[in-house]
């Protein structure tokens, strides 16, 4: 881990050489992960007030792979386009979704992706333990606005009962999976780089 900025995964895989291509790449990545979050929103299990979905997996990966600014922006894009009427939230879309008890979680996506991205820019995604820690912290940040917003509708005690406790096991599994994928990806990149260096020599 480091407290100086490091390259995130997307910048290591995609290396355009001009500013125009960089801008195009970043736009594609931002909209791509907004769309990925929308797809994951539809992979769901309806269990009550708050459905279980794969969204948080996409949210955490967006930050880890893209970094703080693009990761946060991808989730802000997801939020704004959903409010514009595109029905890609777990239960639809449109400006009226602001009144949905689960809207706070979508707001939390932006902050979670930004935080995970910020930590990844400081090397948290390079090793398993720190990667898991980064994903866990991002998940906590995601839940804060989600639970507070939900509590306005059903009270804090019930918000915890329906908006947190049923998701703990699933979230831990998603955190483990996301936290495992990043260090493995970095090891593959390192091996590829070493192999290319050896080949050239």
Residue, then its C-alpha position, 0 to 999 in steps of 0.5 A: x500500500x502507498x499514499x501516493x497515486x498509482x495506476x489503476x487496473x484500467x489504465x494498465x490494460x488500456x494505454x492510449x497514446x493521445x488525449x483524444x483517445x484517452x477521453x474516448x476510452x474514459x467515456x466508454x469505461x464510465x458508461x460501460x460500468x454504468x450499464x454493468x451496474x444496470x445489468x447487475x440490478x436486474x440479477x435480483x432476488x425479491x425478498x421484501x422492501x430491499x431486493x438482493x441484487x448483484x449491484x454492489x459487486x459492479x459498484x465495488x469493481x467500478x471503483x477498483x478498476x477505474x479509480x476514484x473519479x471515473x468509478x464515482x462518475x460511472x455510478x453518478x451516470x447510472x443514478x442520473x440516467x435512471x432518474x431520467x427515465x431509463x428503467x435500469x434501477x432494480x425496480x424501474x426508473x424515473x424521477x419518482x424513484x427519489x421517493x423509493x425507500x431504496x434510493x439512498x443505496x443508489x446515492x451510496x453507490x457513488x460514494x462507495x465507488x469513489x472511496x474504493x477507487x481512491x484506495x485502489x489508487x493507493x495500492x489497496x487492490x494489489x494484495x488480497x488483505x488490503x483489497x478486501x479491506x478496501x471493498x469492505x470500507x466501500x460497502x460500509x460507505x454504501x450502506x450509510x445513506x442507504x440505511x438512513x434514507x430507508x429509516x425515513x420510511x420505516x424507522x431505523x430499527x426496521x431499516x437494519x432488519x430489512x436493509x442490512x441484516x439479510x444482506x450481510x452474508x451475500x455482501x461478504x461473498x461479493x466482497x471476497x470475490x471482488x477482493x480476490x479478482x483484483x490481486x489476481x489480475x495484477x499478478x497476471x499483468x506482472x507475469x505478462x510484463x516479465x514475460x515480455x521483458x524476457x522475450x525482448x531480451 
